C-alpha cells in the first residue's frame, strides 16, 4: 500500500469521525434544548419541610421554590447550565440560554424582594445577613465559565438561601422573618409587571408596528435627556425573535412556580382582599405559555398572514397575565 492510499484512508477516517462527532453534537443539542418539567409546588414544599422535621412556616414555600428554581437552573438533568458553555454543542445553542436568562431574571427579582422588603419589618430595619449575601451571588455574571464559574457562585447563593430558610423554621422566633403583608406583595408584583410589560412589547414587535411616542404623556412638566421622534417604528430584529420568545417562556416558567408559592405564604392576605381568584387566573394565563411548540422553529408570520406568528400568541398570554397582575395590585391597595 503506497503513501497515497494511506493518506486516502486517513482522510476518510477523519471525515467519518467528524461526521459522527457532528451527529452526536446535534443530538445532544436537541436533548439539551428540552425544558425541565414543572413540579407541584405544594407537594414539594411539604416534602422539603418534612425533610427538616418541621412544619412549613410563613415564607418557607417562597424560599423553598426560589431554591429549587435556582437549583433547576444550574443542574438541569439534560445538560445542566448551558449559557456559559464554551464548547459544542452548548456554544451553538441559543433557545435554552435565553430560557435560562428568563428564569434567572425572576430568581434575581425575588431574591432582591426578599432582601429589600419581605424579610424586613420596615425600611429602617436591619436586613437579613444571609439574604444580603445571597442576592449578589445570584447577580453574578451568567456567562462566566470558570475562575469563578457561574454555577459555583449560584450554588453559594443557594447555600445562603438554605441558611435563611433553616432559620425560618428554628425555635428562635426573631432569628429570621418573612413578612407576608399586602405592601410587600405589591412591591414584588410591580417588578413582575414591568418585566412582563417589556417582554410583551418585544414579542408584539415581531411583526413591526407604528407607535406614537407617549414617553412623557400625563405630565406637562416632564422632561427627558434626549429627544425622541413623535412617530416611532418598533420592530424586534429577525435574529432575536426566537431569543425573546424563549426568554418569555423561561420567565413564565419561573413565575408560575413563584406565584403558587405566594399563594401559600400570602394566603390570609389574598383571602382578606378577596384576591385569591385573581392570583390563580394569572397562573392560568402563564401556564398557557408552557404548551408544547409543535413547529421545529419559531415562526414569524404577519399578523393575519398565511403562517403562524408564535411571538404574537406568546404576547397575548403575557399581556393577559400582566393585565391581571395590574388588577391584583389594585385589589391589594384597597383597605
Secondary structure, DSSP 8 states (H G I E B T S, - for coil): --HHHHHHHHHHHHHHHHHHHHHHHHHHHHHHTS------HHHHHHHHHHHTTS---TTHHHHHHHHHHHHHHHS-TTTS--TT--STTGGG--HHHHHHHHHHHHHHHHHHHIIIIIT-SSTTS---HHHHHHHHHHTS-TT--SSS-HHHHHHHHHHHHHHHHHHHHSS-TTS------HHHHHHHHHHHHHHHHHHHHHHHTTS-EEEE--TTTT-TT---SS---SEEEE---GGGHHHHHHHHHHHHHHHHHHHHHHHHHTHHHHHHTT-HHHHHHHHHHHHGGGS---SSS--B--TTSSS-BHHHHHHHHHHHHHHHHHHHHHHHH--
